[in-house]
Amino acid sequence: MNKKDHLDGKTILVTGGTGTFGRAFVTRALANKKVAKVIVLSRDEFKQNEMSRDFQDKRLNFFLGDVRDSARLERAFSGVNIVIHAAALKQVPATEYNPLEAVKTNINGTQNVVDAAINCGVDKVLLVSSDKAVEPVNLYGATKLVAERLTVASNAYRGAGNTKLSVVRYGNVIGSRGSVVELVEKQRASGSLPLTDERMTRFWIHIEDVMEMVINILDCMEGGEIFIPKMQSLRVIDVLKTLAPECKLNIIGIRPGEKLHEKLLTSHEASRTRDLGAMFVILPEFVSWATKNTFDKKKHFPEESVYSSDSPDFLLPIKDVKKILKI
């Protein structure tokens, strides 16, 4: 580890900690031998049991619970310094078919996390969001948009406490569960792959890069910001052709709740966006709480740029697919 890590001596809790993000973050946190404790809070005892066997670290603790249960969260958050809120219902078809369940977990659950963290005096809370929250076209994206707004606004009513609450928003994680890469691996043996639209583009990022960004955010966040990594985009058709050149592509059309291109910030947010080098930060629109305002003097997001996956500023040609996917 580096000379001194801001996670030294900290107790960290991850909601939804058995998922792709959670496991990666736990790995990164436990790599710091001075981290006091890492707690995973989730609903699935089987996944927790599997994870405990995989890690076998005495600093790793498991807490069965649901973000819908505010009393359980307050018990879990006692003595915790940092909360990473990654628990969510994420599958678009499932959330469209079960909308109220998505609301209960993604919106009400986020409010419960916020309230419990403030009540328990947690130092920092970071909500894990998604590009789907930007100009949402499906319920999942809409719930994540509301979750973002709840997290940002909570800084205004934390009272005398010092809890800082911020958001990290990013695109497709390469190799995560349900990703295009995983889909190709499962279906390439059939000799054909589904493609929704030849024009479709997506942002891509490796989970290791997400982890380093999250660690940096936990160090510099002041509360109320939305942090976004600088990401490159690729055409989905280029990714499929590179991963499985032998396969035939079947055009199936855009599915309900799916976008042709993804955005990572809106034109409304652009004027409040600053460049931090490896990432952008969207400053809160309304600031009614004490803040150092450290980021305001940083370089502004270029007005002529649109942070969209089909923008020439970010879209890479097929020759760069292997470099982005690291294959």
C-alpha positions as CSV (number, residue, x, y, z in Angstrom):
1,M,0.0,0.0,0.0
2,N,1.0,3.7,-0.3
3,K,2.7,5.4,2.6
4,K,-0.5,6.5,4.3
5,D,-4.0,5.5,3.2
6,H,-7.1,7.5,4.3
7,L,-8.8,4.2,4.9
8,D,-6.3,3.3,7.7
9,G,-8.1,2.3,10.9
10,K,-11.5,2.7,9.3
11,T,-14.6,0.5,9.6
12,I,-16.3,0.2,6.2
13,L,-19.7,-1.2,5.4
14,V,-20.9,-2.1,1.9
15,T,-24.6,-2.7,1.2
16,G,-25.1,-5.2,-1.6
17,G,-21.6,-6.3,-0.9
18,T,-21.8,-9.8,-2.5
19,G,-22.3,-8.3,-6.0
20,T,-19.6,-7.5,-8.6
21,F,-18.9,-4.1,-7.2
22,G,-19.1,-5.3,-3.6
23,R,-16.6,-8.1,-4.0
24,A,-14.2,-5.9,-5.9
25,F,-14.4,-3.2,-3.3
26,V,-13.9,-5.6,-0.4
27,T,-10.8,-7.0,-2.2
28,R,-9.4,-3.5,-2.6
29,A,-10.2,-2.4,1.0
30,L,-8.8,-5.6,2.6
31,A,-5.6,-5.1,0.6
32,N,-4.9,-2.3,3.0
33,K,-3.7,-4.2,6.1
34,K,-4.5,-1.2,8.3
35,V,-8.2,-1.2,7.5
36,A,-9.9,-2.1,10.8
37,K,-13.0,-3.9,9.5
38,V,-15.1,-4.4,6.4
39,I,-18.8,-5.3,6.8
40,V,-20.9,-6.8,4.0
41,L,-24.7,-6.2,4.4
42,S,-26.9,-8.1,2.0
43,R,-29.9,-10.4,1.9
44,D,-28.4,-13.6,0.5
45,E,-26.9,-15.8,3.2
46,F,-25.6,-18.3,0.5
47,K,-23.6,-15.7,-1.3
48,Q,-22.3,-14.4,2.0
49,N,-21.2,-17.9,3.0
50,E,-19.4,-18.3,-0.4
51,M,-17.7,-15.0,0.0
52,S,-16.5,-15.8,3.5
53,R,-14.8,-18.9,2.2
54,D,-13.2,-17.0,-0.7
55,F,-11.7,-14.2,1.5
56,Q,-11.0,-15.9,4.8
57,D,-10.0,-12.6,6.5
58,K,-10.9,-12.0,10.1
59,R,-11.5,-8.3,9.4
60,L,-14.4,-9.3,7.1
61,N,-17.8,-9.4,8.7
62,F,-21.2,-10.3,7.3
63,F,-24.6,-8.8,8.3
64,L,-27.8,-10.2,7.0
65,G,-30.2,-7.5,6.3
66,D,-32.2,-5.5,3.8
67,V,-31.9,-1.8,3.0
68,R,-35.7,-1.7,3.3
69,D,-35.3,-2.3,7.0
70,S,-34.3,1.0,8.6
71,A,-34.0,-0.4,12.1
72,R,-31.6,-3.1,10.9
73,L,-29.5,-0.5,9.1
74,E,-29.1,1.5,12.2
75,R,-27.9,-1.5,14.1
76,A,-25.5,-2.4,11.3
77,F,-24.2,1.2,10.9
78,S,-23.2,1.5,14.6
79,G,-19.5,2.3,14.8
80,V,-19.1,2.4,11.0
81,N,-17.0,5.2,9.5
82,I,-17.7,4.7,5.8
83,V,-20.8,3.3,4.0
84,I,-20.7,2.3,0.3
85,H,-24.3,1.9,-0.8
86,A,-24.3,-0.5,-3.7
87,A,-27.5,-2.5,-3.0
88,A,-30.1,-2.1,-5.8
89,L,-32.5,-4.0,-8.0
90,K,-30.8,-3.6,-11.4
91,Q,-32.3,-5.9,-14.0
92,V,-34.4,-3.7,-16.3
93,P,-37.0,-6.3,-17.3
94,A,-37.5,-7.3,-13.7
95,T,-37.9,-3.8,-12.4
96,E,-40.3,-2.9,-15.2
97,Y,-42.5,-5.9,-14.3
98,N,-42.1,-5.3,-10.5
99,P,-42.0,-1.5,-10.3
100,L,-43.0,-1.1,-6.7
101,E,-40.3,-3.6,-5.6
102,A,-37.7,-1.4,-7.4
103,V,-39.1,1.7,-5.7
104,K,-38.9,0.0,-2.2
105,T,-35.3,-1.0,-2.7
106,N,-33.7,1.6,-4.8
107,I,-35.5,4.7,-3.5
108,N,-36.9,3.9,-0.1
109,G,-33.8,1.8,0.6
110,T,-31.5,4.7,-0.2
111,Q,-33.5,7.0,2.0
112,N,-33.1,4.5,4.8
113,V,-29.4,4.3,4.2
114,V,-29.1,8.1,4.3
115,D,-31.2,8.4,7.5
116,A,-29.4,5.6,9.3
117,A,-26.0,7.0,8.4
118,I,-26.8,10.4,9.7
119,N,-28.4,9.0,12.8
120,C,-25.4,6.9,13.5
121,G,-22.8,9.6,12.8
122,V,-21.2,7.8,9.8
123,D,-18.4,10.0,8.4
124,K,-19.0,9.4,4.7
125,V,-21.6,7.7,2.5
126,L,-21.1,7.0,-1.2
127,L,-24.0,6.0,-3.4
128,V,-23.1,3.8,-6.4
129,S,-25.2,5.0,-9.3
130,S,-25.4,4.3,-13.0
131,D,-25.4,6.1,-16.4
132,K,-29.1,4.8,-16.6
133,A,-29.9,7.7,-14.1
134,V,-29.1,10.3,-16.8
135,E,-32.3,11.2,-18.7
136,P,-33.8,7.8,-17.8
137,V,-36.0,5.9,-20.1
138,N,-36.8,2.9,-17.8
139,L,-37.8,2.5,-14.2
140,Y,-34.4,1.4,-13.0
141,G,-32.9,4.6,-14.3
142,A,-35.6,6.6,-12.8
143,T,-35.2,5.0,-9.4
144,K,-31.4,5.7,-9.5
145,L,-32.1,9.3,-10.5
146,V,-34.2,9.7,-7.4
147,A,-31.6,7.9,-5.3
148,E,-29.0,10.4,-6.5
149,R,-31.2,13.3,-5.6
150,L,-32.0,11.9,-2.2
151,T,-28.3,11.4,-1.5
152,V,-27.2,14.9,-2.6
153,A,-30.1,16.7,-0.8
154,S,-29.5,14.8,2.4
155,N,-26.4,17.0,3.0
156,A,-28.8,19.9,3.6
157,Y,-30.5,18.3,6.6
158,R,-27.8,16.3,8.3
159,G,-28.0,18.9,11.2
160,A,-25.1,19.2,13.5
161,G,-23.6,16.0,12.3
162,N,-20.6,15.8,9.9
163,T,-21.8,13.1,7.6
164,K,-20.8,13.7,4.0
165,L,-22.9,12.0,1.3
166,S,-21.9,11.9,-2.4
167,V,-22.5,9.8,-5.5
168,V,-20.4,8.0,-8.1
169,R,-22.0,7.4,-11.5
170,Y,-20.4,5.3,-14.3
171,G,-21.2,3.1,-17.3
172,N,-20.8,-0.6,-18.2
173,V,-18.3,-2.6,-16.2
174,I,-16.3,-5.0,-18.4
175,G,-16.8,-8.6,-17.3
176,S,-19.5,-7.9,-14.7
177,R,-22.5,-10.2,-14.3
178,G,-24.9,-9.7,-17.2
179,S,-22.4,-7.7,-19.3
180,V,-21.9,-8.0,-23.0
181,V,-18.6,-9.8,-22.4
182,E,-20.3,-12.4,-20.3
183,L,-23.1,-12.8,-22.9
184,V,-20.6,-13.5,-25.6
185,E,-18.8,-16.1,-23.6
186,K,-22.1,-17.9,-22.9
187,Q,-23.5,-17.8,-26.5
188,R,-20.5,-17.9,-28.9
189,A,-20.6,-21.7,-29.0
190,S,-24.0,-21.4,-30.8
191,G,-22.3,-19.6,-33.7
192,S,-24.6,-16.5,-33.4
193,L,-25.0,-13.5,-31.2
194,P,-27.9,-11.1,-30.7
195,L,-27.4,-7.4,-31.5
196,T,-30.0,-4.9,-30.7
197,D,-28.9,-2.2,-33.2
198,E,-25.8,-1.7,-35.3
199,R,-25.6,1.9,-34.2
200,M,-25.6,1.2,-30.5
201,T,-22.7,2.6,-28.4
202,R,-21.8,2.2,-24.8
203,F,-19.2,3.5,-22.3
204,W,-16.8,0.9,-20.8
205,I,-14.7,0.7,-17.7
206,H,-12.8,-2.0,-15.8
207,I,-13.8,-2.8,-12.3
208,E,-10.2,-2.2,-11.1
209,D,-10.4,1.4,-12.4
210,V,-13.8,1.9,-10.7
211,M,-12.2,0.8,-7.4
212,E,-9.3,3.2,-7.7
213,M,-11.7,6.0,-8.5
214,V,-13.9,5.1,-5.5
215,I,-10.9,5.1,-3.1
216,N,-9.9,8.6,-4.5
217,I,-13.5,9.9,-4.1
218,L,-13.6,8.8,-0.5
219,D,-10.5,10.8,0.1
220,C,-11.6,14.1,-1.5
221,M,-15.5,14.1,-1.3
222,E,-17.0,17.1,0.5
223,G,-20.7,16.1,0.3
224,G,-23.2,16.6,-2.4
225,E,-21.1,15.9,-5.5
226,I,-21.6,13.4,-8.3
227,F,-18.3,11.9,-9.5
228,I,-18.0,10.5,-13.0
229,P,-14.9,8.7,-14.4
230,K,-13.5,9.7,-17.7
231,M,-14.6,6.8,-19.9
232,Q,-14.2,5.9,-23.6
233,S,-17.0,4.4,-25.6
234,L,-17.2,1.7,-28.2
235,R,-19.8,0.5,-30.7
236,V,-21.4,-2.7,-29.4
237,I,-21.1,-4.2,-32.8
238,D,-17.4,-3.6,-32.8
239,V,-17.1,-5.3,-29.4
240,L,-19.0,-8.4,-30.6
241,K,-17.0,-8.6,-33.8
242,T,-13.7,-8.4,-31.9
243,L,-14.7,-10.9,-29.2
244,A,-16.3,-13.5,-31.5
245,P,-15.4,-12.8,-35.1
246,E,-16.6,-16.2,-36.1
247,C,-20.2,-15.6,-35.0
248,K,-23.1,-14.4,-37.0
249,L,-24.9,-11.3,-35.7
250,N,-28.7,-11.4,-35.4
251,I,-30.3,-7.9,-35.3
252,I,-33.1,-8.1,-32.7
253,G,-34.0,-4.4,-32.3
254,I,-33.8,-2.2,-29.2
255,R,-35.5,-3.8,-26.2
256,P,-38.1,-1.9,-24.1
257,G,-36.4,0.5,-21.7
258,E,-33.1,0.5,-23.7
259,K,-31.2,3.5,-25.2
260,L,-29.3,3.6,-28.5
261,H,-26.6,5.7,-26.8
262,E,-25.8,6.4,-23.1
263,K,-25.0,9.8,-21.5
264,L,-23.0,10.3,-18.3
265,L,-24.2,13.8,-17.6
266,T,-26.9,16.1,-18.9
267,S,-26.6,19.6,-20.6
268,H,-28.2,20.9,-17.4
269,E,-25.3,19.5,-15.3
270,A,-22.5,20.5,-17.7
271,S,-22.2,24.1,-16.4
272,R,-21.7,22.7,-12.9
273,T,-19.2,20.1,-14.0
274,R,-15.4,20.4,-13.2
275,D,-12.4,18.4,-14.5
276,L,-10.4,16.6,-11.8
277,G,-8.0,14.9,-14.2
278,A,-9.1,11.2,-14.1
279,M,-12.7,12.1,-13.4
280,F,-15.3,14.8,-13.6
281,V,-17.3,16.1,-10.7
282,I,-20.8,17.6,-10.9
283,L,-21.2,20.2,-8.1
284,P,-24.5,20.4,-6.2
285,E,-27.0,22.8,-7.7
286,F,-28.2,24.0,-4.3
287,V,-25.7,24.3,-1.5
288,S,-27.3,25.2,1.8
289,W,-24.7,23.3,3.9
290,A,-21.1,24.1,5.0
291,T,-18.6,23.1,2.2
292,K,-15.0,24.0,1.4
293,N,-16.1,24.3,-2.3
294,T,-12.7,23.0,-3.2
295,F,-13.7,21.9,-6.7
296,D,-15.3,25.1,-7.9
297,K,-12.1,26.6,-9.2
298,K,-11.1,23.5,-11.2
299,K,-11.3,23.5,-15.0
300,H,-14.8,23.6,-16.3
301,F,-16.3,20.9,-18.5
302,P,-16.0,22.1,-22.1
303,E,-19.3,23.7,-23.2
304,E,-19.0,22.3,-26.7
305,S,-18.7,18.7,-25.5
306,V,-21.5,16.3,-24.8
307,Y,-20.7,13.4,-22.5
308,S,-22.5,10.9,-24.7
309,S,-21.3,7.5,-25.9
310,D,-21.8,8.5,-29.5
311,S,-19.8,11.7,-29.2
312,P,-16.7,11.8,-31.4
313,D,-14.8,13.1,-28.4
314,F,-15.2,9.7,-26.7
315,L,-16.1,7.1,-29.3
316,L,-13.2,4.9,-30.4
317,P,-12.8,2.8,-33.6
318,I,-12.9,-0.9,-33.8
319,K,-9.0,-1.1,-33.7
320,D,-9.1,0.1,-30.1
321,V,-11.5,-2.5,-28.8
322,K,-8.8,-4.8,-27.6
323,K,-7.0,-2.0,-25.9
324,I,-10.1,-0.9,-24.0
325,L,-11.2,-4.4,-23.1
326,K,-7.6,-5.4,-22.3
327,I,-7.7,-8.6,-24.3
